[in-house]
Amino acid sequence: MESEFDWDLSSLYENDEQIENDIRVLYDYLSKIREFKGKLNNSVDEVFNCYKNLEKALEIHERLYGYAMLKYNQNMSNQDSIKFFKRMETITAEFSEAESFISPELSKISDERLEEYLQDERMKEYEKSIRDIIKEKKHILSEDVEEALAKYTEVFSATENIYDIFTDTEFDYPSIYDDEGNELKMNSALFSQYLMSKSENIRKQAFESMYSLYKKHINTITELYLTRVKTRTISSKIRNYESSLDAATNHDDSNVGVYKKLVEEVNKNLYLNHEYLKLKAKLLGKEKVNMYDVYVNTLDLEDKKIEYKDAQNIVLDALSCMGEEYTSMLKTAFNNRWLDVYKKENKRSGAYSMGIHTVHPFVLLNYINSSRDVSTIAHELGHSMHSYYSSKNQNIINASYTIMVAEVASTVNEIILANYLIGKEQDKTKKAALINEQLDMIRATLIRQTMFAEFEEKVHSKVEAGESLSSDNLNDIYYEIVKKYFGDITNVNEEIKYEWARIPHFYSCFYVYKYATGITSAIVIASKILAGEEGYVERYINMLSKGGSIDSLSLLRSVDVDLEKNETYEEAFRYFGKLLRELESLVD
């Protein structure tokens, strides 16, 4: 039975008749779209009408697919929901097939003619899409070559699948024991939990157990990873990119300069990470921290239980600095069942926000009254408000924002909430714990992910230069980078040189840097909002409202976040340094 804490999906569909009617209408639009195949070079009218039909089809498809996914995620054992979700997956594949000709066909039209099309006032709402096609044209190959590459897609991605199967199902970790000698189960999922244990004995055993297996299988994993790197470097060269990094950043709506600037600026500020680790060593009563000590929270407190209604009030109060419309929409979300709140049997785990252009965003939670759940609410509603503003102000094609900005709004909310909680806390120990939590989050996201990014760039560069690499080479490259990032205050245990081999994100080449640029952007934006900079909240909301209608770097520059300039990273590290000094003063 539905309650006020479940989604109200009637805003999408009230009955099966409405669903079946929309499916019929969607198929009608797909038929209309197919009629434009081979005609896009004829006139701007053909292009405009094709996009207009595509836009309408996307709206209906998003509503149908969204309903199917939300219904399924509420109860993943419900057979009717499973059947409908699978049906929508089939319809989605048919949709992809129907519109697949549009970009390739437009890419064959001369730049001059496409520019003529863009002079038509009607095409303004689709200009970003056309300009993206113009930008990508030099990387699109002949039809025969594209077809051949498409057939190899599954083969190209095989290394990641093999790696996942190998490490997830075939690793048998050596046992570890608690301080009383009781055997503890050890696996990859429990590893992070053990590294946060207050028992050094458990942390050390888990660390050694984990890396003993990666050491044992390092040659196999090296071959898998280098095959993945070679695949990317070869395909990037075939597609006329200067490098695999150039291809990846271009795809991200970014550039190589942003990547290199991130690594450069983080390296300049590594002393702050070393100072933080020095403080951690002091709190642990040690001269130096070991690699297995890095994740233990020396100031961890008992988790305070917070009722959902109280969590709502905390989030609303904390985010009141975002302005009346923003907080009004948060209240609308809470009061109109945009959120599916509590953990239930067969409900999907985790949390997410799904924006549905013609309706509103929906948020999945698994709320268990934990204080950390309050941060999750703020985070997911950050995504929701981004989707709300972009959908309100852009058509569905332009409303979608890129991965470069996707985590910014959510992290801004997290930082603002954390500052609110720190500011309200009167107890010295509790305040220190909250600050320590913030520092750990920034260190893990900004500094650690950049460390991974630096390793990736070095390996790809060496492969592109024709160097032959062995497992020893990769271990040495990684170990030297880790020593630099963790400094003399850390005993950089030799086992850590195998850590690169357990990072699955490396098989999605050059992905991790976006975590670091995302949190950098969020820190700068949140700092300006908290400082009360005149007119800044309005500028920020305007940025959210642009969706994906302009390129991501320009979007961020509109709120004084320039990822190609030193100042942006300096501001982020000033914030980190300020928190560190405050923590030091509280624990002296």
LINSULKA-V24550 format. One record per pair of residues at least 12 apart in sequence whose ideal C-beta (glycine too) atoms are under 10 Angstrom apart, sorted by the first residue. I is the first residue (numbers start at 0). J is the second residue. Records with the same first field share a line. If there is no record, write none. Layout:
I = J  J
This chain:
1 = 73  336
2 = 336  340  341
3 = 333  334  335  336  338  340
4 = 307  336  338  339  340  341  343  364  366
5 = 73  336  338  339  340  341  343
6 = 69  70  72  73  336  337  338  339  340  361  362  363
7 = 335  336  337  339  361
8 = 65  66  69  70  73  336  339  358  361
9 = 336
10 = 62  66  335  336  337  355  357  358  359  361
11 = 62  63  65  66  67  69  70  355  357  358  359  361
12 = 62  63  66  70
15 = 83
17 = 62  66
18 = 62  63  66  67  83  87
20 = 59
21 = 58  59  60  62  63  66
22 = 59  60  63  86  87  90
23 = 59
24 = 55  56  59  63
25 = 55  56  57  58  59  60  62  63  90  93  94  97
26 = 56  59  90  93  94  97
27 = 52  55  56  59
28 = 51  52  53  54  55  56  57  58  59  60  94  97  98
29 = 52  53  56  59  60  90  93  94  96  97  98
30 = 52  97
31 = 48  49  51  52  53  55  56  97
32 = 48  49  50  52  53  55  56  94  97  98  100  101
33 = 49  52  96  97  98  100
34 = 48  49  52
35 = 48  49  50  52  53  98  100  101  104
36 = 49  97  98  99  100  101  104
37 = 100  104
38 = 104
39 = 100  101  103  104  105  107  108  113  116
40 = 104  105  107  108  109  112
42 = 116  119
43 = 112  113  115  116  117  118  119  121  122
44 = 116  119  121
45 = 116
46 = 101  104  105  108  113  116  117  119  121  122  125  129
47 = 116  119  121  122  124  125
48 = 121
49 = 98  100  101  104  105  125
50 = 101  105  121  122  124  125  128  129  394  396
51 = 121  124  125  394
52 = 98
53 = 94  97  98  101  125  128  395  396
54 = 124  125  356  394  395  396  397
55 = 395
56 = 94  97  98  395
57 = 94  98  356  357  394  395  396  398  399
58 = 355  356  357  358  394  395  396
59 = 94  357  395
60 = 87  90  91  94  395
61 = 353  354  355  356  357  358  390  395  398  399
62 = 355  356  357  358
63 = 83  86  87  90  91  94  355
64 = 84  87  88  90  91  94  353  355
65 = 87  353  354  355  356  357  358  360  361
66 = 83  84  87  355  358  361
67 = 80  81  82  83  84  85  86  87  88  90  91
68 = 80  83  84  87  88  347  351  353  361  363
69 = 84  339  347  353  355  361  363
70 = 83  84
71 = 83  84  85  87  347
72 = 84  339  345  346  347  348  349  351  353  361  363
73 = 339  343  345  346  347  363
74 = 343  344  345  346  347
75 = 344  345  346  347  348
76 = 344  345  346
77 = 345
80 = 345
101 = 128  132
102 = 128  129  131  132  135  139
103 = 132  139  142  145
104 = 132
105 = 128  129  132  133  136
106 = 132  133  135  136  137  138  139  145
107 = 136  139  142
108 = 129  132  133  136
109 = 133  136
110 = 132  133  136
113 = 129  130  132  133  136
114 = 129  130  133
116 = 129
117 = 129  130  133
123 = 548
124 = 393  394  396  397  548
125 = 394  396  397
126 = 397  548  549
127 = 393  396  397  546  547  548  549  550
128 = 396  397  547  548
130 = 549  550
131 = 252  547  550
134 = 249  252  550
135 = 238  249  250
137 = 238  239  240
138 = 235  237  238  239  240  245  246  249  250
139 = 238  239
140 = 237  238  239
144 = 237  238
145 = 238
148 = 234  237  238
151 = 230  234
154 = 230
155 = 226  227  230  231  233  234
156 = 227  230  506  507
157 = 223  226  227  230
158 = 222  223  224  225  226  227  228  229  230  506
159 = 223  224  227  503  505  506  507
160 = 506
161 = 219  220  222  223  226  227  506
162 = 219  220  223  224  227  500  501  503  505  506
163 = 503  506
165 = 216  219  220  223
166 = 187  212  213  216  220  223  500  501  503
167 = 186  187  188  503
169 = 212  216
170 = 185  186  187  209  212  213  215  216  501
171 = 185  186  212
172 = 184  185  186  187  189  190  205  208  209  211  212
173 = 185  204  207  208  209  211  212
174 = 204  208
175 = 189  193  200  201  202  203  204  205  206  207  208  209
176 = 200  201  204
177 = 193  196  198  200  201  204
178 = 196  197  198  199  200  201
183 = 196  201  204  205  208
185 = 204  205  208  209  212
186 = 208  209
187 = 209  212  501  503
189 = 205  209
190 = 205  206  208  209  294  501
191 = 205  294
192 = 205  294
193 = 205  206  208  209  291  294  295
194 = 206  209  290  291  292  293  294  295
195 = 293  294  295  296  299
196 = 291  294  295
197 = 295  296  297  299
198 = 295
199 = 283  285  289  291  292  295
201 = 291
202 = 289  290  291  292  293  294  295
203 = 289  290  291  292  492
204 = 291
205 = 291
206 = 289  290  291  292  492  494  495
207 = 291  492  494
208 = 494
209 = 291  494  497  498  501
210 = 290  291  492  493  494  495  496  497  498  500  501
211 = 494  497
212 = 497  500  501
213 = 474  494  496  497  498  499  500  501
214 = 470  474  493  494  496  497  500
215 = 497
216 = 470  497  500
217 = 469  470  471  473  474  496  497  499  500
218 = 469  470  471
219 = 470  500
220 = 470  473  497  499  500  501
221 = 468  469  470  471  472  473  474  499  500
222 = 469  470
223 = 500  506
224 = 458  468  470  473  499  500  502  505  506
225 = 458  462  467  468  469  470  472  473
227 = 505  506  507  508
228 = 243  455  458  459  461  462  463  468  505  506  508
229 = 243  459  462  463
230 = 243  508
231 = 243  244  246  247  459  462  463  506  507  508  509
232 = 244  246  459  460  462  463  464  508
233 = 462  463
234 = 246
235 = 247  249  459  463  508
236 = 463
240 = 255
241 = 255  463
242 = 255  456  459  460  463
243 = 455  456  459  460  462  463  508  509
244 = 258  259  452  455  456  459  460  463  508  509  512
245 = 258  509
246 = 508  509
247 = 455  459  507  508  509  510  512  513
248 = 403  509  512  513
250 = 401  402  509
251 = 401  402  403  509  510  512  513  516  551  552
252 = 400  401  402  403  404  547  549  550  551  552  553  554
253 = 401  402  403  509  512  513  516  550  551  552  562  563
254 = 552  562  563
255 = 456  509
256 = 552  562  563  564
257 = 403  512  513  516  551  552  555  561  562  563
258 = 449  452  453  455  456  509  512  513  515  516  562
259 = 452  453  456  512  563
260 = 516  561  562  563  564  565  567  568
261 = 445  448  449  452  453  512  513  515  516  519  562  563  567  568
262 = 449  450  452  453  456  457  512  515
263 = 449  453  565  568
264 = 445  449  515  519  562  564  565  566  567  568  569  571  572
265 = 445  446  447  448  449  450  452  453  484  515  519  568  571  572
266 = 449  450  453  483  484
267 = 565  568  569  572
268 = 445  446  568  569  571  572  573  575  576
269 = 446  449  450  483  484  485  486  572
270 = 486  572  576
271 = 438  441  442  446  572  573  575  576  578  579
272 = 438  441  442  445  446  447  450  484  485  486  488  489  572  575  579
273 = 484  485  486  487  488  489
274 = 486  488  575  576  579  580  583
275 = 293  435  438  439  441  442  446  486  488  575  576  578  579  582  583
276 = 288  292  293  442  484  485  486  487  488  489
277 = 486  487  488  489  583
278 = 297  435  438  488  579  582  583  586
279 = 292  293  294  295  296  297  298  435  438  439  442  488  489
280 = 292  297  488  489  490
281 = 297  488  583  586  587
282 = 295  296  297  298  431  435  582  586
283 = 295  297
284 = 297
285 = 488  490
286 = 488  490
287 = 485  486  487  488  489  490  491
288 = 485  488  489  490  491
289 = 489  490  491  492  495
290 = 481  485  489  490  491  492  493  494  495  498
291 = 490  492  494  495
292 = 489  490  492
293 = 439  442  443  447  485  489  495
294 = 439  443
296 = 432  435  436  439
297 = 431  432  435  586
298 = 428  429  430  431  432  433  434  435  436  439  582  585  586
299 = 432  435  436
300 = 370  426  428  429  431  432  433  435  436
301 = 370
302 = 367  368  369  370  371  372
303 = 368  369  370  373  429
304 = 367  368  369  370  372
305 = 366  368  369  370  371  372  373
306 = 366  368
307 = 333  338  340  341  364  366  368  372  373  376
308 = 333
309 = 368  373
310 = 333  340  364  366  368  369  370  372  373  374  375  376  377
311 = 329  330  332  333  334  338  340  373  376
312 = 333
313 = 370  373  374  376  377  416  419  420  423
314 = 326  329  333  373  374  376  377  380  412  415  416  419
315 = 327  329  330  333  380
316 = 416  419  423
317 = 373  377  412  415  416  417  418  419  420  422  423
318 = 377  380  381  384  411  412  415  416  419  528
319 = 415  419
320 = 415  418  419  525  528  529  531  536
321 = 381  384  411  412  415  528  536  539  540
322 = 528  536  537  539  540
324 = 384  387  388  536  540
325 = 380  384  387  388  412  536  539  540  543
328 = 359  360  380  383  384  387  388  391
329 = 376  377  380  383  384  387  412
331 = 359  387
332 = 352  359  360  361  362  376  379  380  383  384  387
333 = 376  380
335 = 359
336 = 361
337 = 352  358  359  360  361  362  380  383  387
338 = 350  352  360  361  362  363  364  366  376  379  380  383
339 = 361  362  363  364  365  366
340 = 362  363  364  365  366  372  376
341 = 364  365  366  367  368
342 = 364  365  366  367  372
343 = 365
346 = 363  364  365
347 = 363  365
348 = 363  365
349 = 363  364  365  375
350 = 362  363  364  365  366  372  375  376  378  379  382
351 = 363  364  379  382
352 = 364  378  379  380  381  382  383  384  385  386  387  408  409
353 = 379  382  383  386
354 = 382  383  384  385  386  387  389  390  398  399  400  546
355 = 386  390  395
356 = 386  389  390  391  393  394  395  396  398  399  546
357 = 390  395
358 = 390
359 = 383  386  387  390  391
360 = 379  380  382  383  384  385  386  387  390
361 = 379  383  386
362 = 375  376  378  379  380  382  383
363 = 379
364 = 376  379
370 = 420  433  436
371 = 436
373 = 416  420
374 = 412  413  416  417  420  436  440
375 = 409  413
376 = 412  416
377 = 409  410  411  412  413  414  415  416  417  419
378 = 406  408  409  410  411  412  413  416
379 = 409  412
380 = 408  409  412
381 = 406  407  408  409  410  411  412  413  414  415  416  521  543
382 = 405  406  407  408  409  412
383 = 408  409  412
384 = 408  409  411  412  540  543
385 = 398  400  404  405  406  407  408  409  411  412  542  543  544  546
386 = 398  399  400  408  543  546
387 = 543  544
388 = 408  539  540  541  542  543  544  545  546
389 = 408  542  543  544  545  546  547  548
390 = 544  546
391 = 543  544  546
392 = 540  541  543  544  545  546  548
393 = 544  545  546  547  548
394 = 546  548
395 = 546
396 = 546  547  548
397 = 545  546  547  548  549
398 = 544  545  546  547  548
399 = 546  547  548
400 = 542  543  545  546  547  548  551  554
401 = 513  546  547  550  551  552  554
402 = 510  513  514  516  517  551
403 = 512  513  516  517  520  547  550  551  552  554  555  562
404 = 513  516  517  520  521  542  543  545  546  547  551  552  554  555  560
405 = 513  517  551
406 = 444  513  514  516  517  518  520  521
407 = 516  517  518  519  520  521  523  524  525  539  542  543  551  554  555  558  560
408 = 517  520  521  524  539  542  543
409 = 517  521
410 = 440  444  514  517  518  519  520  521  522  524  525
411 = 518  520  521  522  523  524  525  526  527  528  539  543
412 = 521  525
413 = 437  440  518  521  525
414 = 437  440  441  518  521  522  524  525  526  528  529  574
415 = 521  524  525  526  528  529
416 = 525
417 = 433  434  436  437  440  525  578
418 = 433  434  437  525  526  528  529  574  578
419 = 529
420 = 433  434  436  437
421 = 433  434  436  437  578  581
422 = 529
427 = 584  585  586
428 = 585  586
429 = 585
430 = 581  582  585
431 = 581  582  583  584  585  586
432 = 582  585
433 = 578  582
434 = 577  578  579  580  581  582  583  585  586
435 = 578  579  582  585  586
437 = 574  575  578  579  581  582
438 = 575  578  579  581  582
440 = 518
441 = 518  519  521  522  571  572  574  575  578  579
442 = 484  575  579
443 = 514  518
444 = 511  514  515  517  518  519  521  522
445 = 514  515  516  517  518  519  521  522  568  571  572  575
446 = 484  485  515  518  572  575
447 = 481  484  485  511  514  515
448 = 504  510  511  512  513  514  515  516  517  518
449 = 484  511  512  514  515  516  519  568
450 = 477  480  481  483  484  485  498  499  511  515
451 = 477  480  498  499  502  504  505  510  511  512  514  515
452 = 509  510  511  512  513  514  515  516
453 = 476  477  480  483  484  512
454 = 473  476  477  479  480  481  498  499  502  505  511
455 = 499  502  504  505  508  509  510  511  512
456 = 509  512
457 = 473  476  477  479  480
458 = 472  473  476  477  499  505  508
459 = 508  509
461 = 473  476
470 = 496  497  500
471 = 496
473 = 496  497  499  500
474 = 493  495  496  497  498  499  500
475 = 496
476 = 496  499
477 = 495  496  497  498  499  500  502
478 = 491  493  495  496  497  498  499
479 = 491  496
480 = 496  499
481 = 495  496  498  499
482 = 495  496
515 = 568  571
516 = 551  552  555  560  562  567  568  571
518 = 571
519 = 555  560  562  567  568  570  571  572  574
520 = 551  554  555  558  560  561  562  567  571
521 = 560  571
522 = 560  567  568  570  571  572  573  574  575
523 = 555  558  559  560  561  562  566  567  568  569  570  571  573  574
524 = 536  538  539  542  555  558  559  560
525 = 539  574
526 = 570  571  573  574  577
527 = 539  558  559  560  570
528 = 558
529 = 574
532 = 559
535 = 558  559
536 = 558
538 = 557  558  559
539 = 557  558  559
540 = 558
541 = 554  557  558
542 = 554  555  556  557  558  560
543 = 558
545 = 557
555 = 567
